[in-house]
Amino acid sequence: MQLTNRAKVLEKKPMTLAERAYLPAIFQGLSITMRHFFMKKATVRYPEEVRPFSGFFRGLHVLKRDELGRERCTACGLCAVSCPAEAITMVAGERKKGEEGLYREEKYAISYEINMLRCIFCGLCEEACPKAAIYLQPDKMAPPRYERDEFVYGKDRLVEPVSPDERSVKGIQLTPEQADKLRARIV
């Protein structure tokens, strides 16, 4: 059954001996392979070589501290509201008596989490923060991990570290065991 009257008659030319042996196709494939063999590689041997970052690169997040070593974040929630990927979650709490050296304001973030799998590294959280508490580092990328839950960064990974020796000077009280543990983790 023919649906239309349009028909194209094709002539089948007989193949030459070389074409029957597929020699032109083999040589064409080898020439492409050899051309690619001598081209400059597009990949980088990552751990040994690091590709240079652009000037606009926004990398790993960090929660900054003020000059006295206190957390700048006041849990206002503007960063979470401005995040288009909804990657930031936080729980606010009131500062207790005796914690004046730890937190800048009376309200602080009890928990602050960023889901790095959802984050698109747009920098809107950094722009929205009135206290300049969150910062996207221009020289660090999120390291590769094996488990999904390892990509949810809490305050333990996000807060800017303070050296153990400066903690007692800045009003942050640590036991000697805690200071030794932190010193070992930094080194």
ABEGO torsion letter per residue (X at the ends): XBABABBBBBBBBBBBAAAAAGAAAAAAAAAAAAAAAABBBABBBAAABBBBBBAABBBBBBBBBBAAGBBABAGAGAAAAABAAGABBBBBBBBBBGAAAABABABBBABBBBBAAABAGAGAAAAABAAGABBBBAABBBBBBABAAAABBBAAAABBBBBAAAAAAAGBBBBAAAAAAAAAAAX
